[in-house]
Amino acid sequence: MPVADEWKERITRLVQRPPFNTLMAWGVRLMVPRQRVGVALVAFNANEEVFLLRHVFHTVTPWGLPGGWLERDEAPTTGLARELREETGLEVAMGPVIAVSHEKHPPHIVLAYLGWIQPGPTRYSSEVFEGRWFGLEHLPRPLWPFADQAITTALPLFRTLPPPTHKQEAAFA
């Protein structure tokens, strides 16, 4: 083993032990750049209409997919379910990721999931004016390009996947 590899092995063993493992974890938290992460839900009803919300704070594209920002250390499916519940009072059976993008304004990564909204009473938060089901030929314009892409990608999958059972939902998380 070359000398350089010996030192790499020694350093590896060293940073695996206290207190060096803690220092390494803090170094990563402080030095590695972070990225905002957003999540969005594409949900269709039996008529293949997509559920959109008219948001208070989205002035350029007021209609969009339900979703929002993840909180620190929050799993994407957990954050998306939380956002839908906060914005509408509704629950979701989560399906697979259908689209991922790096957006520039504001800079963030966004993940879109296919999901099935569970029946229940709707109560909109102060962030949302209303929610509505739209046929694909009657989508409100303009829509955020990522929303268009996610909807287009999700429809063929929606047509082939049955709504997930609780066990299947865990597999998508």
N, C-alpha and C positions, 0 to 999 in steps of 0.2 A: 504494500500500500504506500503510495507516495506520501511525502511529509505533509503536503497540503491537505490530503484526505484525512490523515491522522488528526490534524488540528480541527478539521470540520467535525469529526466524530467527538472530540473532546468538548468542543463548543456546544454541540447538540446535547450531550449528556448534562453539561452545566446548566443550560437554559431550561432543562426539564425539572430541575430541583429548586425548592424554595431557597432564597427569596427571588432567585433569578427568573423563575417562571412568572411570578407576579410582576416583576419589572418589565419583562417582555410584553405581557398583556397590556400593561399601562402604556408602554411605548407605542404599541400598535394603535391603541385608542386615541392617543394624543397626536401621532404623527401621520397616520394613514388618512388621506382625504376621504370625506364622506359625501354621499350622494343622496339627494332627496329621492324617495320612492313613493309613487302613486299607484293606486289600484282602481280598476274600473270593472263594472259588471255588465255583461251582455246577457239579457234575459228575454226570452220569447214566450208568448202565450200560445195556445192551441191553434190560433189563426196565423201564426208566424209573424205576429206584430212584436216589435221591440219596445221595451220599457225605457222611456227617457224622462229626465227631470229638467224643469226650467229653473236654473240656479239664479239666486239673487246676485252673486258676486261675479258671474261670468258675463261680462258686458258684450264681448265680441261674438261669442257663440253661446247664447243663453241656454239652449237645449243641449243636453249631453247625457252621457251614461252615468248611472249612479256610481259613486266612488269618492275617493279623497286621498289624503296623505296618511302614510303609515306613521305610527308613533314609534319611539325608540324601542328597539328589540321586539317589535310586534311582527308576528308571522303574517304574510300577505293575505291568506284566507281569513284569518282572524280579523285583520284590519278592515277588509272589505265587508265582512258580515257586520262589524261594528258600525262602519260608515252607513250602510244601508239602513240599519236599525235606527241610528241617530237621525238620518235624513227623512225617513219615511215611516218608521215604526214596524217595518216588515222584516221577515226572516228569509234566509236564502239557503237552498241546498246547493252547495258549491260543486262545480264541475271542474274541468281541466283549464289550464292556462291556454289561451288561444292567440294571444299577441303580446309582444314585448317591443318596446321602443325607447330610444333615448331622445328626449325632447329638449329643445333649446330654450324655450320661453315659457315659464322659468326652467332652468336646467334641472332635469330629473329623468329618472327611469320610470316607466309605467308598465304595469302588467295588467292585461285584461283577462278576465275569467268568464267562461260560460257558466251560467247558473240558472236555477229554477226558483222564482219567487214563490214563497209559500203563501197561501190565502190568509188574509187577516185584515184587521182594520188599519187604515192608513192615517197617519198623522204627520204632517210635514213640519220640519224644523224651520227655524227662522232663516236658514240658508236656502230654502227651496220654496218657490211659488206654488208649483204643481208638478204632478207626474201624469204621464199619459202613455198609452200604447199606440204605436204608429206602425202602419203598414209600410213596407220598404219603399213603395212607390210614393209615399206621402211623408217622408222624413222632413222635419223642419230644417231649413237652411239659413245660415251656414252651419255645418257641423264641423267639429274639430276633425281634421283628416285621420287622426288615429282612431277616432270613434267609427268613422266610415269603414276603415280597414278592419277593425275588430268585428263589426257587425257582419261584414261580407265574409270574413273568415269563419265566424261562429255558425252561420246558418246551415251549411252542409253538415257540420258536426251535430247540431241540434236535431236535424232530421234523422240522424242515424243512432243517436244515443237516447236511451230511455232516461227519464229523470232518475238520478242516483238514489239508491237506498242509503241509509245511514252508514253502512259498512263501505259502500262504494265511495261515498263522499270522503271518508277518511283517506282513501287511496289517492284522491286527487290533491289533498292538502300538502 
